[in-house]
């Protein structure tokens, strides 16, 4: 059976991985934003349905990544609440 210190250390290591994942998610959101701006500039004035669909898809991806960040924040809070009870 692991000691309290070992459990806390393992949770801290996991939370570090979550933090790294959050940074990757944020970087992905930034890249998607850049891609959306580039797409808008390249297709300025186009009324083709595919253009609107592409913009909508990129917006949806950004929203889902934002939701993912929120979920990771909740996971961190829950893990910290648990370790505080040890």
Contact map, one row per residue, 1 for C-alpha under 8 A:
11100000000000000000000000000000000000000000000000000000000000000000000000000000000000
11110110000000000000000000000000000000000000000000000000000000000000000000000000000000
11111110000000000000000000000000000000000000000000000000000000000000000000000000000000
01111111000000000000000000000000000000000000000000000000000000000000000000000000000001
00111111100000000000000000000000000000000000000000000000000000000000000000000000000000
01111111110000000000000000000000000000000000000000000000000000000000000000000000000000
01111111111000000000000000000000000000000000000000000000000000000000000000000000000000
00011111111100000000000000000000000000000000000000000000000000000000000000000000001000
00001111111110000000000000000000000000000000000000000000000000000000000000000000000000
00000111111111000000000000000000000000000000000000000000000000000000000000000000000000
00000011111111100000000000000000000000000000000000000000000000000000000000000010001000
00000001111111110000000000000000000000000000000000000000000000000000000000000000000000
00000000111111111000000000000000000000000000000000000000000000000000000000000000000000
00000000011111111100000000000000000000000000000000000000000000000000000000000000000000
00000000001111111110000000000000000000000000000000000000000000000000000000010010000000
00000000000111111111000000000000000000000000000000000000000000000000000000000000000000
00000000000011111111100000000000000000000000000000000000000000000000000000000000000000
00000000000001111111110000000000000000000000000000000000000000000000000100010000000000
00000000000000111111111000000000000000000000000000000000000000000000000000000000000000
00000000000000011111111100000000000000000000000000000000000000000000000000000000000000
00000000000000001111111110000000000000000000000000000000000000000000000000000000000000
00000000000000000111111111000000000000000000000000000000000000000000100100000000000000
00000000000000000011111111100000000000000000000000000000000000000000000000000000000000
00000000000000000001111111110000000000000000000000000000000000000000000000000000000000
00000000000000000000111111111000000000000000000000000000000000001000100000000000000000
00000000000000000000011111111100000000000000000000000000000000001000000000000000000000
00000000000000000000001111111110000000000000000000000000000000000000000000000000000000
00000000000000000000000111111111000000000000000000000000000000000000000000000000000000
00000000000000000000000011111111100000000000000000000000000001001000000000000000000000
00000000000000000000000001111111110000000000000000000000000000000000000000000000000000
00000000000000000000000000111111111000000000000000000000000000000000000000000000000000
00000000000000000000000000011111111100000000000000000000010001000000000000000000000000
00000000000000000000000000001111111110000000000000000000000001000000000000000000000000
00000000000000000000000000000111111111000000000000000000000000000000000000000000000000
00000000000000000000000000000011111111100000000000000000000000000000000000000000000000
00000000000000000000000000000001111111110000000000000010010000000000000000000000000000
00000000000000000000000000000000111111111000000000000000000000000000000000000000000000
00000000000000000000000000000000011111111100000000000000000000000000000000000000000000
00000000000000000000000000000000001111111110000000000000000000000000000000000000000000
00000000000000000000000000000000000111111111000000000000000000000000000000000000000000
00000000000000000000000000000000000011111111000000000000000000000000000000000000000000
00000000000000000000000000000000000001111111000000000000000000000000000000000000000000
00000000000000000000000000000000000000111111110000100000000000000000000000000000000000
00000000000000000000000000000000000000011111110000000000000000000000000000000000000000
00000000000000000000000000000000000000000011111000000000000000000000000000000000000000
00000000000000000000000000000000000000000011111100100000000000000000000000000000000000
00000000000000000000000000000000000000000000111110110000000000000000000000000000000000
00000000000000000000000000000000000000000000011111110000000000000000000000000000000000
00000000000000000000000000000000000000000000001111111000000000000000000000000000000000
00000000000000000000000000000000000000000000000111111100000000000000000000000000000000
00000000000000000000000000000000000000000010011111111110000000000000000000000000000000
00000000000000000000000000000000000000000000001111111111000000000000000000000000000000
00000000000000000000000000000000000000000000000011111111100000000000000000000000000000
00000000000000000000000000000000000000000000000001111111110000000000000000000000000000
00000000000000000000000000000000000100000000000000111111111000000000000000000000000000
00000000000000000000000000000000000000000000000000011111111100000000000000000000000000
00000000000000000000000000000000000000000000000000001111111110000000000000000000000000
00000000000000000000000000000001000100000000000000000111111111000000000000000000000000
00000000000000000000000000000000000000000000000000000011111111100000000000000000000000
00000000000000000000000000000000000000000000000000000001111111110000000000000000000000
00000000000000000000000000000000000000000000000000000000111111111000000000000000000000
00000000000000000000000000001001100000000000000000000000011111111100000000000000000000
00000000000000000000000000000000000000000000000000000000001111111110000000000000000000
00000000000000000000000000000000000000000000000000000000000111111111000000000000000000
00000000000000000000000011001000000000000000000000000000000011111111100000000000000000
00000000000000000000000000000000000000000000000000000000000001111111110000000000000000
00000000000000000000000000000000000000000000000000000000000000111111111000000000000000
00000000000000000000000000000000000000000000000000000000000000011111111100000000000000
00000000000000000000010010000000000000000000000000000000000000001111111110000000000000
00000000000000000000000000000000000000000000000000000000000000000111111111000000000000
00000000000000000000000000000000000000000000000000000000000000000011111111100000000000
00000000000000000100010000000000000000000000000000000000000000000001111111110000000000
00000000000000000000000000000000000000000000000000000000000000000000111111111000000000
00000000000000000000000000000000000000000000000000000000000000000000011111111100000000
00000000000000000000000000000000000000000000000000000000000000000000001111111110000000
00000000000000100100000000000000000000000000000000000000000000000000000111111111000000
00000000000000000000000000000000000000000000000000000000000000000000000011111111100000
00000000000000000000000000000000000000000000000000000000000000000000000001111111110000
00000000001000100000000000000000000000000000000000000000000000000000000000111111111000
00000000000000000000000000000000000000000000000000000000000000000000000000011111111100
00000000000000000000000000000000000000000000000000000000000000000000000000001111111110
00000000000000000000000000000000000000000000000000000000000000000000000000000111111111
00000001001000000000000000000000000000000000000000000000000000000000000000000011111111
00000000000000000000000000000000000000000000000000000000000000000000000000000001111111
00000000000000000000000000000000000000000000000000000000000000000000000000000000111111
00010000000000000000000000000000000000000000000000000000000000000000000000000000011111
